[in-house]
Every structure is written in structure tokens, then in C-alpha cells.
Amino acid sequence: MKIDECTEISHMTLLALSSELPRSNWRRVLIDGKAYDPIPVMDMGERYVAVEGHHDLTGKEIRFE
């Protein structure tokens, strides 16, 4: 799955994904081999997740673990 767009909001980066979030139990995301703790995003749909900090991750692959 790819990250289509990144938006910095407050202390985090909102990631718009190329498809819906997996329904499996996952507790972190891996982007370029780096692990991030996800921040749930309510009312944005099934294609969004956020991570702590400001990052430009557009176009990168994301994995869920």
C-alpha cells in the first residue's frame, strides 16, 4: 500500500493511503523500515492514519504490523 498524500496537523502527520486500512490487528506501521506508532483518526474515512511528528512520506510504501 502506498501513501498518496501527507498533511501536517499540529504535532502529527496525516497520511492519506492508496487503499483502506487493513482489518487485521495491527499496532504499528512500517515506512522505509522505520516503525511508527499510529494515531487513530476519527471521521476521516478508512484510508487515513496519522503518525507523530512532521514527515514527508508521500509516495512511500506503508506496512501494518
TORKOL-4160 file (C-alpha; in steps of 0.2 Angstrom, whole numbers, padded with zeros to 4 digits, m for minus):
65
<pt num="1" X="0000" Y="0000" Z="0000"/>
<pt num="2" X="0006" Y="0017" Z="m0004"/>
<pt num="3" X="0005" Y="0034" Z="0005"/>
<pt num="4" X="m0004" Y="0046" Z="m0008"/>
<pt num="5" X="m0003" Y="0062" Z="0002"/>
<pt num="6" X="0004" Y="0069" Z="0019"/>
<pt num="7" X="m0003" Y="0084" Z="0028"/>
<pt num="8" X="0005" Y="0091" Z="0044"/>
<pt num="9" X="m0008" Y="0095" Z="0058"/>
<pt num="10" X="m0002" Y="0101" Z="0075"/>
<pt num="11" X="0010" Y="0088" Z="0081"/>
<pt num="12" X="0007" Y="0075" Z="0069"/>
<pt num="13" X="0007" Y="0070" Z="0050"/>
<pt num="14" X="m0010" Y="0064" Z="0042"/>
<pt num="15" X="m0007" Y="0050" Z="0029"/>
<pt num="16" X="m0019" Y="0048" Z="0015"/>
<pt num="17" X="m0017" Y="0030" Z="0009"/>
<pt num="18" X="m0020" Y="0022" Z="m0008"/>
<pt num="19" X="m0032" Y="0009" Z="m0001"/>
<pt num="20" X="m0042" Y="0006" Z="0015"/>
<pt num="21" X="m0034" Y="0001" Z="0032"/>
<pt num="22" X="m0032" Y="m0017" Z="0035"/>
<pt num="23" X="m0045" Y="m0025" Z="0046"/>
<pt num="24" X="m0032" Y="m0036" Z="0055"/>
<pt num="25" X="m0025" Y="m0032" Z="0072"/>
<pt num="26" X="m0010" Y="m0021" Z="0069"/>
<pt num="27" X="m0001" Y="m0010" Z="0082"/>
<pt num="28" X="0012" Y="m0001" Z="0072"/>
<pt num="29" X="0016" Y="0005" Z="0054"/>
<pt num="30" X="0032" Y="0002" Z="0045"/>
<pt num="31" X="0038" Y="0016" Z="0032"/>
<pt num="32" X="0055" Y="0014" Z="0024"/>
<pt num="33" X="0060" Y="0002" Z="0038"/>
<pt num="34" X="0056" Y="0014" Z="0052"/>
<pt num="35" X="0042" Y="0009" Z="0065"/>
<pt num="36" X="0029" Y="0022" Z="0069"/>
<pt num="37" X="0015" Y="0021" Z="0082"/>
<pt num="38" X="m0001" Y="0025" Z="0073"/>
<pt num="39" X="m0013" Y="0039" Z="0080"/>
<pt num="40" X="m0031" Y="0034" Z="0076"/>
<pt num="41" X="m0040" Y="0047" Z="0065"/>
<pt num="42" X="m0059" Y="0048" Z="0068"/>
<pt num="43" X="m0072" Y="0054" Z="0054"/>
<pt num="44" X="m0059" Y="0054" Z="0040"/>
<pt num="45" X="m0064" Y="0038" Z="0032"/>
<pt num="46" X="m0055" Y="0021" Z="0030"/>
<pt num="47" X="m0040" Y="0027" Z="0021"/>
<pt num="48" X="m0032" Y="0038" Z="0034"/>
<pt num="49" X="m0020" Y="0036" Z="0048"/>
<pt num="50" X="m0008" Y="0048" Z="0057"/>
<pt num="51" X="0009" Y="0047" Z="0065"/>
<pt num="52" X="0018" Y="0058" Z="0077"/>
<pt num="53" X="0029" Y="0072" Z="0071"/>
<pt num="54" X="0031" Y="0081" Z="0054"/>
<pt num="55" X="0036" Y="0070" Z="0039"/>
<pt num="56" X="0035" Y="0070" Z="0020"/>
<pt num="57" X="0031" Y="0052" Z="0017"/>
<pt num="58" X="0022" Y="0054" Z="0001"/>
<pt num="59" X="0024" Y="0040" Z="m0012"/>
<pt num="60" X="0032" Y="0028" Z="0001"/>
<pt num="61" X="0026" Y="0011" Z="0005"/>
<pt num="62" X="0017" Y="0008" Z="0021"/>
<pt num="63" X="0016" Y="m0009" Z="0030"/>
<pt num="64" X="0005" Y="m0013" Z="0045"/>
<pt num="65" X="0011" Y="m0025" Z="0059"/>
